[in-house]
Amino acid sequence: MVEARSAEKIREIIEMIEHSQLPLDDSKFFSAIRAKIAANQPIDDREYDRLVRLAGKAGKWDAQVESSAKTDPDELYLANQ
């Protein structure tokens, strides 16, 4: 179990993913992790690693949306709605 990783850090990662524009292909996994953290249950190393990878994808996705918006300002406006 991942006792050393704080629930607060995991919540920050979850919040970052939630605020991204990333379409979640694996929403069952993400929902399960959110439920575990909400219930103050620990997540294992594999779940944490998968969550971190998902956060990385979310960050890249948002960067691509921003980059695209510089080319098409209307897209940034729509992304922030």
C-alpha positions in Angstrom: 0.0 0.0 0.0 1.1 3.6 -0.6 1.1 5.0 2.9 3.9 7.5 2.2 2.0 9.3 -0.5 -0.3 11.7 1.2 -4.0 11.7 0.4 -3.7 15.5 -0.1 -1.1 15.0 -2.9 -3.4 12.4 -4.6 -6.4 14.8 -4.3 -4.3 17.5 -6.0 -3.5 15.1 -8.9 -7.2 14.1 -9.1 -8.2 17.8 -9.2 -5.7 18.6 -11.9 -7.1 15.8 -14.0 -10.7 16.9 -13.4 -9.9 20.4 -14.4 -8.2 19.4 -17.6 -10.0 19.1 -20.9 -8.7 15.5 -21.3 -11.4 13.0 -22.5 -11.2 10.1 -20.0 -11.0 6.9 -21.9 -10.6 5.1 -18.6 -13.3 6.7 -16.6 -14.0 3.6 -14.5 -10.5 3.6 -13.2 -10.6 7.3 -12.4 -14.0 7.0 -10.7 -12.7 4.1 -8.6 -9.7 6.1 -7.5 -11.8 9.1 -6.6 -14.1 6.9 -4.6 -11.2 5.3 -2.7 -9.7 8.7 -1.8 -13.1 10.1 -0.8 -13.5 7.1 1.5 -9.9 7.7 2.9 -8.8 4.3 1.5 -5.2 4.0 0.4 -4.3 3.2 -3.2 -1.6 0.8 -4.2 1.6 1.5 -6.1 0.1 0.4 -9.4 -2.9 2.6 -9.0 -0.8 5.6 -8.0 1.5 5.1 -11.0 -1.5 4.9 -13.3 -3.0 8.0 -11.8 0.3 9.9 -12.3 0.5 8.8 -16.0 -3.1 10.0 -16.4 -2.1 13.4 -14.9 0.8 13.6 -17.3 -1.6 13.0 -20.2 -3.9 15.6 -18.9 -1.1 18.1 -18.7 0.0 17.4 -22.2 -3.6 17.6 -23.4 -4.0 21.1 -21.8 -0.7 22.3 -23.3 -1.9 21.2 -26.8 -5.2 22.9 -26.3 -3.4 26.1 -25.3 -1.0 25.8 -28.3 -3.9 25.2 -30.6 -5.8 28.2 -29.2 -2.9 30.5 -30.1 -3.5 29.5 -33.7 -7.3 29.8 -33.3 -8.3 32.2 -30.5 -12.0 31.1 -30.7 -10.9 27.6 -29.6 -9.4 29.0 -26.4 -12.7 30.8 -25.7 -14.7 27.6 -26.3 -12.3 25.5 -24.2 -12.8 27.8 -21.2 -16.6 27.8 -21.3 
